[in-house]
Amino acid sequence: MSVSLDELISESKEKVILFNEDRLLRAFNFAARKHLGQVRQTGEPYISHVINVAYFLASWGVDQASIEAALLHDTPDMSKVAIEELREQFGDDVADLIDGVTRVGKVQLRGSHDSEFLENLRRMFVSMAQDIRVVLIRLADRLHNVATLEGVALSKQKRIALETLEVYAPLAERLGMGKLKGELEDLAFPYIFPEEYEWVMEVARPHFKYSEINVSDIIQKIRQQLVKQGVKAKVEGRPKRKYSLYKKLLRPEINRDINLIHDLMAVRVITTDTTSCYSALGIIHQYWKPAPNLGISDFIAQPKPNGYRSIHTKVFDNKGNIVEIQIRSEEMHQQAEYGAAAHFAYAQAKMSGASGEKLKKGLAFKIDDKLAWVKQLVSWQQMVSNSSESFHQFKLDALAHHIYVFSPNGDVYDLPENSTPVDFAFGVHSDLGQYIHTAMVNSRVVSLDTPLKSGDVVEIHKTKNKKKPNRGWLTFVKTAKARSEIKKLSAEK
C-alpha cells in the first residue's frame, strides 16, 4: 500500500479533530526538502514512507501534532536535523514527540544483548507513560516497514519480521488495537514461517470459500430479523486472521483439524448503543440456537483490561455449522479496532470534557487507569537487575500473549498466558498469596500449577492463618509480582 499527500489530507479532514491543512503542508514541505534525493530500499522516494506513517495515524484518529511528527520523525536520523530546529519551526509538542520517537529507537531482539533489549524496551514504556503518542508513531512506522518488507535485503527480512511478531504486535494488543495487531502478525507471518504460511493457506482456502458463502446468507437473515424488530445495526463478515488461525490450529484440542474452528468467518453486529447490543443478542438467539458448552462471552458487562467490549456468542446456523457472532456498539467497535489510538488517546479525552487547548498541548494523552500496567512495568523494571531472569520476566509481563480470567465476583484480571492460580492470587492481592490453601477453576479443584485459560473463573480457598509462600512455586509462576512476593515473603524470618 502506498498513499499520496492528497489521500493523507482527505483522511485527516475526515478523522482528525482540530485539523489544520496549512500546518500539515508546512510539515510535509519541510520533510520533502530534507528527504530530497533519499530513496528507500524498495526503490521509492523516502518521503513516501513518512506520508504512509502519517496516513496510518490519521486513519486511527490521532491528533494533528502526531501527524506532523510522523511526517518529520526521520529527519533527525536521516537528514541530521536538530530537535531545536524542529522546535523552532513546529513548536514544543511536535518537537517533543519527534525527540521521543528518536530516543525510543529501534527495539532489536536479534543481534542484541538482553541488557540492550531490556533498556530499549524500558525506554519505550517510559515514553508511553509520558505520552502515548510516541509509541503510536513508532507502531505506525513499523506497520509500513513490515508492509514493504519485500524491498528489504533478505538478510534483514526475518529479523524485522520477528521483532514485529514478538514486540510490536503484542504491544498493539496490550493497547487494545486489535486491527493493528492482526495486520502486523499477518504481514510478518510468511517471512518467519514460510512453509507453515503456505500450509495454512492451502488448508484454509476451501473452508474460507464455504464459510464466506454461508456467512453471507446468515448476514442477510440477521439484517432482516433486526429490521423487523426495529433494531438499527450494521452487520458484516470478517475472515479470521491467518496467523491467528495458525496459532489456533496448533492448540492440542484442535490438533490441526480446521473443522474444529468455528470462527473462520465471524459475523459482527454493530449497533447504536449498549441496550441495542442486548436486544440484538435476544433476537439472534430466537432465530439461531446457541451452541451448548461453548457459551456466551459478555465483555460488555465484564470488559477486558485493555478496554475491549463486545458480546461473543456461538450459534448453530440452519446447516448445522457453528458460527461466531460478535455484537458491539459503534463506540465499542472503534475501541476494539483502534484501542488507545482512537478511544483512549483522543475520543475519550474529548468526551470527558478536555479543552481544545489541553488537546493541542497533548495533555489529554497521558496514561490513566486504563493503561496502569504501563506504569507498573516501568516501576517494576527500575527495581530489578539486568540479570537473564529479570530480562525474560520483564519481556513476559510486557509482551507475552495475555489471558483474561475472572474472580467469583466477576472482576477481570489480566495475566500472561499459562499463568496459574498462584499468579492469580498474588494478582488479586499480595496478602491472598499468603493464605492459599486450594484453588478452584470453573468450580473444580485443581493443582496450583494448573495453566489458566481465558474465561476461567478462579477461586482461592484460604487457610485460617497466614503462611509463607512455598518457594517451589517459583518453578511455575509467570508474573513478576508473584515471583518477587514469593522470594521476599519466603525469605522473611
C-alpha positions in Angstrom: 0.0 0.0 0.0 1.2 3.5 -0.8 -0.8 6.7 -0.3 -0.5 10.2 -1.8 -0.4 13.5 0.0 -3.9 14.2 -1.2 -5.1 11.0 0.4 -3.4 11.9 3.6 -5.1 15.3 3.6 -8.5 13.7 2.8 -8.2 11.1 5.6 -7.1 13.8 8.1 -10.0 16.0 7.3 -12.4 13.1 7.9 -10.8 11.7 11.1 -8.7 14.3 12.9 -10.3 16.8 15.3 -9.0 20.4 15.1 -7.2 19.6 11.8 -5.2 22.4 10.1 -4.3 21.7 6.5 -1.8 24.6 6.3 0.2 23.3 9.2 0.3 19.8 7.7 1.5 21.1 4.3 4.2 23.1 6.1 5.5 20.0 7.8 5.3 18.0 4.6 7.2 20.6 2.6 9.9 20.7 5.3 10.2 16.9 5.3 10.2 16.8 1.5 13.2 19.2 1.3 15.2 17.3 4.0 14.5 13.9 2.4 15.1 15.1 -1.2 17.2 12.5 -3.1 16.8 9.9 -0.4 15.5 6.5 -1.6 14.1 3.5 0.4 15.3 0.0 -0.3 12.1 -0.6 -2.1 13.2 2.0 -4.7 10.5 4.5 -3.6 11.4 8.1 -2.6 11.9 8.2 1.1 9.1 10.8 1.5 6.6 8.1 0.6 7.4 6.3 3.8 6.6 9.2 6.1 3.4 10.0 4.2 2.2 6.5 4.8 3.1 6.6 8.5 1.2 9.9 8.8 -1.8 8.4 7.0 -2.0 5.4 9.4 -2.1 7.8 12.3 -4.8 9.9 10.6 -6.8 6.8 10.0 -6.6 6.0 13.7 -8.0 9.4 14.6 -4.9 10.7 16.4 -4.2 14.4 16.7 -2.7 17.0 14.4 0.6 17.1 16.2 1.1 13.3 15.8 0.6 13.5 12.1 3.1 16.4 11.8 5.6 14.5 13.9 5.1 11.4 11.7 5.9 13.4 8.6 9.1 14.7 10.3 10.1 11.8 12.5 13.0 10.6 10.4 14.6 14.0 9.7 16.9 13.8 12.8 18.4 10.4 11.8 18.2 10.6 8.0 19.0 14.3 7.5 20.7 15.3 10.7 18.1 17.9 11.6 18.5 19.1 15.2 15.5 18.8 17.5 15.9 22.5 18.4 15.4 23.4 14.7 12.2 21.4 14.7 11.1 23.0 18.0 11.7 26.5 16.5 9.8 25.6 13.3 6.9 23.5 14.6 6.6 24.1 18.3 7.3 22.2 21.5 4.6 19.5 21.1 5.7 18.3 17.7 9.4 18.5 18.6 8.9 16.6 21.9 7.1 13.8 20.0 9.9 13.5 17.4 12.5 13.6 20.2 10.6 10.8 22.0 10.4 8.7 18.8 14.1 9.2 18.2 15.1 8.3 21.8 12.9 5.2 21.9 15.0 3.9 18.9 14.5 0.5 17.4 13.9 -2.4 19.8 16.1 -5.1 18.3 15.7 -8.7 19.5 18.0 -10.4 17.2 21.7 -9.5 17.4 21.3 -7.5 20.7 22.2 -8.4 24.2 19.4 -9.0 26.8 20.5 -5.8 28.6 20.3 -3.8 25.4 16.9 -5.1 24.6 15.7 -4.5 28.1 16.9 -0.9 28.1 15.2 -0.2 24.7 12.0 -1.8 25.9 12.2 0.2 29.2 12.6 3.5 27.1 9.5 2.6 25.1 7.4 2.1 28.3 8.8 5.2 29.9 7.9 7.1 26.7 4.4 5.6 26.8 3.9 6.6 30.4 4.8 10.2 29.4 2.9 10.5 26.1 1.2 7.6 24.4 1.6 9.2 21.0 5.3 8.5 20.9 4.6 4.7 20.7 1.7 5.2 18.4 4.0 6.8 15.9 6.6 4.0 16.3 3.8 1.4 15.7 2.7 3.2 12.5 6.3 3.3 11.4 6.6 -0.4 11.9 3.4 -1.2 10.1 4.6 0.5 7.0 8.1 -1.0 7.3 6.8 -4.6 7.5 4.2 -3.9 4.8 7.1 -3.1 2.4 9.4 -5.8 3.7 9.8 -7.4 0.2 12.1 -4.5 -0.7 14.5 -5.1 2.2 17.6 -7.3 1.9 16.9 -11.0 2.6 19.3 -11.0 5.5 17.2 -8.4 7.3 13.7 -9.6 6.5 13.4 -12.3 9.1 14.9 -10.2 11.9 12.4 -7.3 11.2 9.5 -9.8 11.0 10.5 -11.4 14.3 10.7 -8.0 16.0 7.3 -7.3 14.6 5.8 -10.5 15.8 7.5 -10.6 19.2 7.4 -6.9 20.2 5.1 -4.7 18.1 2.1 -7.0 17.6 1.9 -7.9 21.4 2.3 -4.2 22.2 -0.6 -3.3 19.9 -2.7 -6.0 21.6 -1.9 -4.6 25.1 -3.0 -1.2 23.8 -6.3 -2.7 22.6 -5.5 -2.1 19.0 -6.9 -5.3 17.6 -6.9 -4.4 14.0 -3.3 -3.3 14.0 -2.2 -6.4 16.0 -3.8 -8.6 13.4 -2.2 -6.7 10.5 1.3 -6.8 11.9 1.0 -10.6 12.6 -0.3 -11.4 9.1 2.4 -9.3 7.4 5.2 -10.9 9.4 3.9 -14.5 9.3 5.1 -15.5 5.8 8.6 -14.2 6.4 9.1 -16.1 9.7 7.2 -19.3 8.9 7.0 -19.5 5.1 6.2 -23.3 5.0 3.6 -23.0 7.7 2.1 -20.0 6.0 1.7 -22.0 2.7 0.2 -24.9 4.7 -2.4 -22.7 6.4 -3.4 -21.0 3.1 -3.8 -24.4 1.4 -5.8 -26.0 4.2 -7.9 -22.9 4.8 -8.8 -21.9 1.2 -11.8 -24.3 0.6 -13.1 -23.7 4.2 -12.9 -19.9 3.8 -14.7 -20.1 0.5 -17.5 -22.2 2.0 -17.7 -20.0 5.2 -17.9 -16.8 3.1 -20.9 -18.2 1.1 -22.5 -19.5 4.3 -21.9 -16.3 6.3 -23.3 -14.1 3.5 -26.6 -15.9 3.9 -26.5 -15.5 7.7 -25.7 -11.8 7.5 -28.8 -11.2 5.3 -31.0 -13.1 7.7 -29.7 -11.2 10.7 -30.3 -7.9 8.9 -33.9 -9.0 8.1 -34.6 -10.0 11.7 -33.1 -6.8 13.2 -35.1 -4.6 10.9 -38.3 -6.5 11.8 -37.7 -5.8 15.5 -36.7 -2.2 14.9 -33.0 -2.6 16.0 -30.6 -0.3 14.0 -27.3 -2.1 13.2 -24.7 -2.8 10.6 -24.0 -6.5 10.0 -20.7 -7.6 8.4 -18.5 -10.6 8.0 -14.9 -10.8 9.0 -12.5 -13.6 7.9 -10.2 -14.9 10.6 -6.6 -13.6 10.5 -4.2 -16.0 9.0 -1.6 -16.0 11.9 -4.4 -16.2 14.5 -5.8 -19.2 12.6 -2.3 -20.8 12.5 -1.9 -20.4 16.3 -5.3 -21.9 16.9 -4.7 -24.9 14.7 -1.6 -25.7 16.8 -3.7 -25.9 20.0 -3.7 -29.5 21.4 -7.5 -29.6 21.5 -7.6 -28.6 17.8 -4.6 -30.7 16.6 -4.5 -29.1 13.2 -8.2 -30.0 12.4 -9.7 -26.9 10.8 -13.2 -28.5 11.1 -13.0 -27.7 14.9 -12.6 -24.0 14.3 -15.9 -22.1 14.4 -14.8 -18.5 13.7 -13.2 -18.7 10.2 -15.7 -16.1 9.3 -17.0 -14.3 12.3 -20.2 -12.1 12.0 -20.1 -8.7 13.5 -23.3 -6.8 14.5 -22.5 -3.1 15.2 -25.4 -1.3 16.9 -26.0 2.2 18.0 -25.7 1.7 21.8 -25.3 -0.8 24.6 -29.0 -1.5 25.0 -29.3 -2.4 21.4 -26.5 -5.0 21.8 -28.5 -7.0 24.2 -31.7 -6.6 22.1 -29.7 -7.9 19.1 -28.5 -10.9 21.2 -32.0 -11.8 22.1 -33.2 -11.6 18.5 -30.3 -13.7 17.3 -31.0 -16.4 19.9 -34.6 -16.5 18.9 -33.6 -17.4 15.3 -30.4 -19.4 15.9 -29.8 -21.7 18.9 -26.7 -21.1 21.0 -24.2 -23.9 20.8 -24.1 -25.7 24.2 -20.9 -25.7 26.2 -19.3 -23.0 24.0 -21.3 -20.4 25.8 -21.7 -16.6 25.6 -18.8 -14.3 26.5 -20.1 -10.9 27.7 -17.2 -8.5 27.5 -19.6 -5.6 27.8 -20.6 -6.5 31.3 -17.0 -7.6 32.1 -14.6 -5.6 29.8 -11.1 -6.9 29.2 -8.4 -4.9 31.0 -7.3 -3.4 27.6 -10.8 -1.8 27.2 -12.2 -4.4 24.8 -16.0 -4.7 25.0 -18.3 -6.9 22.9 -20.6 -9.9 23.3 -19.5 -13.1 21.6 -22.0 -15.9 21.0 -21.6 -19.1 19.0 -24.8 -20.4 17.4 -25.9 -23.2 15.1 -26.8 -22.0 11.6 -29.5 -23.7 9.6 -27.0 -26.1 8.1 -25.7 -27.4 11.4 -22.5 -25.3 11.3 -21.3 -23.4 14.4 -20.8 -19.6 13.7 -19.4 -17.0 16.0 -21.3 -13.7 16.2 -19.8 -10.6 17.8 -22.2 -7.8 19.0 -20.9 -4.4 19.9 -21.9 -0.7 19.7 -20.1 1.7 17.2 -18.2 3.2 20.1 -17.1 -0.3 21.3 -16.1 -1.2 17.7 -13.8 1.9 17.4 -12.2 0.9 20.7 -11.8 -2.8 19.6 -10.2 -1.7 16.3 -8.1 1.2 17.3 -7.8 1.0 21.1 -5.5 3.5 22.6 -5.1 5.4 19.4 -8.7 6.3 18.9 -10.8 5.9 22.0 -8.3 6.3 24.8 -6.0 8.9 23.4 -8.4 11.3 21.8 -12.1 10.5 21.7 -12.2 9.6 25.4 -10.4 12.9 26.2 -13.0 14.8 24.2 -15.9 13.0 25.8 -14.6 13.7 29.3 -14.5 17.4 28.5 -10.8 18.1 27.8 -10.4 21.6 26.5 -9.2 22.3 22.9 -6.1 23.9 24.4 -5.4 20.8 26.5 -5.8 18.6 23.4 -3.5 20.9 21.4 -0.8 20.6 24.1 -1.0 16.9 24.2 -2.1 16.8 27.9 -5.0 14.6 27.0 -2.6 11.8 26.0 -1.2 10.9 29.4 -1.6 7.5 30.9 -4.6 7.0 33.2 -6.0 4.0 35.0 -7.0 2.3 31.7 -3.3 1.7 31.0 -2.0 1.5 34.5 0.0 -1.6 33.5 2.4 0.7 31.6 3.4 2.5 34.8 3.6 -0.9 36.7 6.1 -2.2 34.1 8.2 1.0 34.3 8.4 1.0 38.1 9.0 -2.8 38.3 11.8 -2.7 35.7 13.6 0.1 37.7 13.8 -2.2 40.7 15.4 -5.2 39.1 18.9 -6.0 38.0 19.7 -6.8 34.3 20.0 -10.5 35.1 18.9 -13.0 32.5 16.0 -13.9 34.7 14.8 -10.3 35.0 15.0 -9.8 31.3 12.8 -12.8 30.5 10.4 -11.9 33.3 10.0 -8.3 32.1 9.6 -9.5 28.5 6.9 -12.0 29.6 4.9 -9.4 31.6 5.2 -6.8 28.9 4.9 -8.7 25.6 3.5 -12.2 26.3 0.1 -13.1 25.0 -2.3 -12.2 27.8 -5.4 -14.0 29.1 -8.4 -12.7 31.0 -9.7 -14.6 34.0 -12.5 -13.8 36.4 -12.9 -13.9 40.2 -16.1 -15.4 41.5 -17.4 -11.8 41.9 -16.9 -11.1 38.1 -13.8 -9.0 38.4 -11.5 -9.4 35.4 -7.7 -10.0 35.8 -5.1 -9.6 33.0 -2.4 -12.3 33.3 0.4 -13.6 31.0 -0.6 -16.8 29.0 -0.2 -20.0 31.1 -0.4 -18.2 34.4 -1.5 -20.3 37.4 -3.9 -19.9 40.3 -0.9 -18.7 42.3 -0.3 -15.9 39.8 -4.0 -15.0 40.1 -3.9 -14.9 43.9 -0.9 -12.5 44.0 -2.6 -10.5 41.2 -5.7 -10.0 43.4 -3.6 -9.0 46.4 -0.2 -10.0 47.9 -2.0 -10.9 51.1 -4.1 -13.5 49.3 -0.9 -15.2 48.1 -0.1 -15.9 51.8 -3.4 -17.6 52.5 -3.6 -20.1 49.6 -4.9 -23.5 50.6 -6.5 -24.8 47.4 -7.7 -23.4 44.1 -10.8 -24.0 42.1 -11.1 -23.2 38.4 -14.7 -23.3 36.9 -15.9 -24.9 40.2 -13.4 -27.7 40.1 -10.5 -28.2 42.4 -7.2 -28.0 40.5 -3.5 -28.1 41.4 -1.8 -24.8 42.0 0.4 -25.2 38.9 -2.6 -25.6 36.5 -2.3 -23.2 33.5 -5.3 -20.9 33.3 -7.2 -20.1 30.1 -9.1 -17.0 29.1 -12.6 -17.1 30.5 -11.7 -19.2 33.5 -13.4 -18.4 36.9 -10.7 -18.8 39.6 -11.4 -19.0 43.3 -8.8 -19.3 46.0 -9.8 -21.2 49.2 -8.0 -19.6 52.1 -6.2 -21.1 55.1 -7.2 -19.8 58.6 -3.8 -18.3 59.3 -1.2 -16.5 57.1 1.7 -18.7 56.0 4.9 -18.2 54.0 4.6 -19.0 50.3 6.2 -22.2 49.0 9.5 -21.5 47.2 8.7 -24.4 44.9 6.0 -22.2 43.3 8.8 -20.3 41.7 9.2 -23.2 39.2 5.8 -22.5 37.6 4.6 -18.9 38.3 4.6 -16.5 35.4 4.1 -13.0 36.7 6.8 -10.7 38.1 4.6 -9.8 41.0 4.2 -13.4 42.1 7.9 -14.2 41.8 9.0 -11.1 43.7 6.4 -11.6 46.5 7.3 -15.3 46.9 11.0 -14.6 47.1 10.5 -11.7 49.6 8.0 -13.4 51.8 9.7 -16.8 51.9 13.0 -15.2 52.9 11.4 -13.4 55.9 12.2 -14.7 59.4 
